[in-house]
């Protein structure tokens, strides 16, 4: 019995390590953007594509990935996806070293495919491994691997770049994912398939993607990810260009924004499960009410200490939503198609992550940081309105 009780925790630890490595690989170019622009001779929007293209790939691939995961063994798919990630990391290293931007971008597409299969599979398996009264806490705790990886990517990329050159960031973080595969494989034994019954039908999938409540949660995911990735992608450049910080210092400061998600993502599930007795709406609403005004006025904050405090508070609040939403959307559908619901939320949510670095780069290039951060704050205002109408599961 002791081993059976420990196995879900082993699964959670292994899945979190794999996911953190993926997140670090995903965001790694953001904190070395000036080096990438100088080395490859590209502008802000093109440099932003190296981060955004992974999310764009996820938007396209996520729903088909969810359908595959609901019909196959998610454990073996996860291992295969990590293999793809390693290939993408090595490919990216070679392409970046040769200053071949199109090839580097293509390697990031492959990495995006690997990312989306691992993310959707892990959320579904972790959700099934824990009892109903702890599912939101467990899934939210798993999503904390995202900010851990983002912080690692933000802070670690300049260090790697200084030691062995910025192209090595791609295989370095991809290789880290292998470390988590052993505990993931041990802890997920017997949890590869979502259901022992018949495979979900086309009608089952259609019921997921046409449900109003699923769309509402997906819309909240879109807005939350847009805010989150905008600050992660352009915060370091703002610190360097406008506040005069060095590249390494700006990466460390902005790393605080995702880093607080280690606490807040799991905290969103705990608050919902224990404080609000299973209700999801209060946490979602509070996440947007706090983060929106901070992002909107970010470029007008006086002094570095205030900027750091604002990053901590905004990063903490918006990630309450990011942690909880994936547990929430699983509760709105039949368990047999839970991976599809997670995949749908992932796809729509990451559309915001895909667009915000690219659109943000365009706005910054043409109108400056003030307008870009102001528009990001306006998106947060829409999130407040949607969260107000969020149904309880």
N, C-alpha and C positions, 0 to 999 in steps of 0.2 A: 504493500500500500504506500509505503514511503516513496518508493521509486516512481509509482504512478502519480503521486502528488507532485514530485519534482519534475517530471517530464515536461509539463507545459511551461515551466520556468526555463528549462534548458532550451526548449523550442524558442521561447521569447528572446532569450539571450542570443542564440545563434542567428535568428532572423534579423535581430536588431543590428548585429555586427555587419551582416551582408548589406543591409539597407543603408547603414551609415557610410560604408565604403562607396556605394552607388551614389549617395547624395554628395559626398566629397568630390567624386569624379565629375558629377553633374555641374557643380558650381565652381570648380577649380579655376576656370579661366577668368572669373569675375574680378578677382583681386590682383591679377597680373595683366589686366586689360592694356595699360600703357605699353608694357613690353610686347604684347601681341600686336598691337597697332604698329609699333615701330618695326618689329621684325617682319611682319607680313605686309606692311604698307596698306592697311585697311582703315576705314573710318569707324566711328562709334557704332553705327547701326550694324555693320558687318561683324564687328567684334562681339556685339550683343547676340548675334545669331549663333555663336558658338555655345552659348548657354541656352538661348531660346529654342534652337532647333531640336534639342532633346525633348523639350516639352511639346513642341509641335508634332514630333513623331509620336509621342504618347497620346496626343489627342486623336490621331488617326488610328493607332494600333490598339488603344485601350479596350474598346468595346469588343472587337474580335478576340482579344486576349482573354477577356472575361468569359466569353462563350466557350473558348477552348478549355479554360481552366475548370468550368463547370462540367465538362465532359471527359477530362483526362486526369492523370495523376499529377497533382500540383507539385509534389516533391521532386519528381524527375524533371519536370519542366523548369523548376527553379535551378537545379544543378546545370542544366543545359544553358539557361540564360546567363549564369555566371561565366560559363565558358565563352559565350558570345562577348561578354563584357571584357574579358581578358584579351580577346582578339581585337576588339575595338580600341583598347588602350594601347596595344602595341602598334596598331595601324596609325593611330593618332600621333604617336611619338615619331614614327618615321615621316609622316606627312608634315608635321610641324617643323621637324629638323630640316626638311627640304624646302620649307616656305611654300608648300603646296596647299593653299587655302581651300580649294574645292575638295581635295582629297581629305583634308582634315575635317571639313564639314560633313563629308560622307561617313567618316568614322564615328562622328558624334550621332548620326542617325542610327547606326548599328548599336551604339551604346544606349540610345533611347529605347530601342526595342527590348534590349536586355532589362533595362530599368523597369519598364512597365509590367513585364511578366513577373519579375520578382516582387514588386510592390503589391500588385493585385493578389498574387498567390499567397504571400505572407500574411496580409491582412485577413484573408479568408480563413487560412489555416489557424492563425492565432485566435480568431474569433470563435472557431469551432472547438478549440482546445480548452477553453475556460467556461465555467457555468454562466448561466444567463445574468445573474446578479453581479458578475465581475467582468462581463464581456467589454463594456465600454471602457472600464479601467485598463484592461489588458490591451485592447486595440489602441487606445490613446497612448499607452506606455510604449507600444511598438512604434507609433508614429513619431515619438521623441527621437528615434534614430535619425530622422531627417535633419533636425537642427544640429544634432551632434556632428553629422557628416558635413553639413553646411559650414559649421564653425571650423571643423577640421580643414575643409577646403579653403575657406577664407584665410585662415591663419597660416596654414601649412604651405600653400602654393608659393608665396614669396620666399619662404625658406628653401623649398626645393629649387626654385628658380635661381636663387643666389648660389646654391651649392653645385648643381649639375645642369642648369639651364631650364627655362620654363617648359620646353616640350616634354620633359620627363614627368610632369604632373599627371599625364594621362595613364601611363602604365603603373605609376606608383600607387595611385588610389584604386585602380582596377584590381591590382594584385591583392589589396587588403581584403577584398570580398571573400577570397578563398578561406580565410581564417574562420569565418562564421559558418562554413558549410557543414563541418563535422557536428557541432552541437545542434544545428538545424536539422540535420538528417536523423540524429538520434531522437530528438524531441518530437519530431513530426511523424514517427512511425505509426501507421494505421490511420493517418489523417489525410492521406493523399487525395482521396475522392470525397466530394461534397456530400454525396448521397449513395446509398446502396441500391436504390430503386432505379427506375427507368431514367434515362438521360432527359434533361429538360427539353421541351418541345419549342418550336418556333413561337407558338402562342405564349408560352411562359416568358420568353425573352421579350416579346412585344409588350406584355403586361408591365414589365419593368420600365421600358423606355417611354411608355405613354402615361405613366402614373404621375399625377400632378405633384404629389409630395416629394417624389424622387427628383423631379425637375427643380423644385424649390431648393432642396438641399444642394443639388448640383450648382444652382445659381450662386448660393452662398459660398460654395467651394471656389467657383470662378473668381469671385470678388476678393475672397481672402487670399488666394494664391497670387492674384494680380498685385495686391498691396505688398505681400510678402516678398515676391521676387523683384518687384521694382526697387524696394529699399536695398535688398541684398545685392542687386546688380549694379545700381548707380550710386549707392551710398559711398563706396570706397572712392569712386571718381570725384564725387562732390567734396569729400574730405580733402583729397589731394589738390583739386583745382581751385576750390574756393576757400578752404581753411588752411592750406599750406602744409598739411601733414605729409610725411614721407609715405611711400607706397606700403612699406611694411607696417607702419603705425596705423594707417587708415584701414588696412586689412584686419588688424587686431581689434580696432575699435568697433568696426562694423560686424565683426564676428560675434560681438555681444548680442546683436539683434536675433540671429538664429539660436545662439547658445542658450538663452533663457527658455527656449522651447523644451529643453530637457526636463524642466520642472513644469512648465505650463501645459504642454500637451498631455502629459499624464494627469496633471491637475484638472484639466477639463473633464476627463472621465470620472475622476474621484468626486469632483464637485457635483456632477450630474447624478452619479450613482448614489452618493451618500448624503450630500447636503440637500439637494433638490429632489431626492427620492425617485430617481429615474427620469425626471423631466429634463429635456434637452434645450428647450427654448430660452430659459434665462441665461444659460452660459453663452449661447450663440449671440444673443442680443447684447450682452455685456461686452463681448469680444469686440464688436464693431463700434459700440458707443465710446469705448476708451481709445481705440487705436486710430479712428478716423480723424479727429481734430489734431492729433499729434503729427500725423503724416502731412496733413494739409499745411501746417505752419512750420514744418521742419527747417526750412531754409531761412527762417526769420528768428530762430532761437539764438539767444545771446550767449556766446562762450562755449568752449568745449565741454566743461562739466555738465551744463544743461543739455547739450546735445547727447552726451553719453546717457544721462538719466532718461531722456526721451526715447532713445533707442531701446533701452531696457524695458521701459513700460510698454511701448508700442509692440516690441517683439513678444513680450509676455502675453499681452491681451489678444493679439490676432491669432496666436498659436493655440489659444484655448479652443478656438473654432476648428482649426485644422486637425487637432487631435480627436475631437469628439465627432466630427461629421462622418468619419468612416465607420464608426460603430453605429451611428444613428441611421445611416442609409441602409445598413444590413437589416435593421429591425422593421423596415417598411415593406419588405418583400418576403416571399417564400424562401426558406433556407436553401432549397435546391438551386435557386438562381441568385444567391447572395453575392457570389463572385462577379456576376454580371452587373449587379447594382453597384458594387464597389468600383468596378471597371468604368461604369457610366459616370459616376461621380469623379473618378480620377481623370477621365477624358475631358469632361466639361471643365473641371477645376483647373487642369493643367493647360487648358486653352488660355486661361488668364495668365498663367505663368509663362506661356510661350509668347503671348502678345506684349506683355508689359515691358520686358527688357528692350524689345525692338521698337515699340512705339515710344517708350521713354527715351531711347537714344535719339530718335527722330526729333522729338519735342525739344530735348536738351540742345541738340545740334542747331535747331532753328530759332528757338525762343528762350532757352536758358533753363536753369534748374528751378527757379521759382514757379513758373507755369507748370512744369512737369510734376512737381510735388503737389501743387494745388489740384491738378486734375486727378492725381492718385487719391487725394483726400475726398474728392467728389464721388469717386467710385465707392469709397467706404460709406458715404452717406446712403447710397443705394442699398448697401448691405444692411444698414440699420433698418430700412424699410422692409426688406425681405425677411429679416430675422423676426420682426414684429409679428409676421403672419405665419411663422413656422409652426406646423402641427406637432403635437406630441405623439410619439410612437404608440 
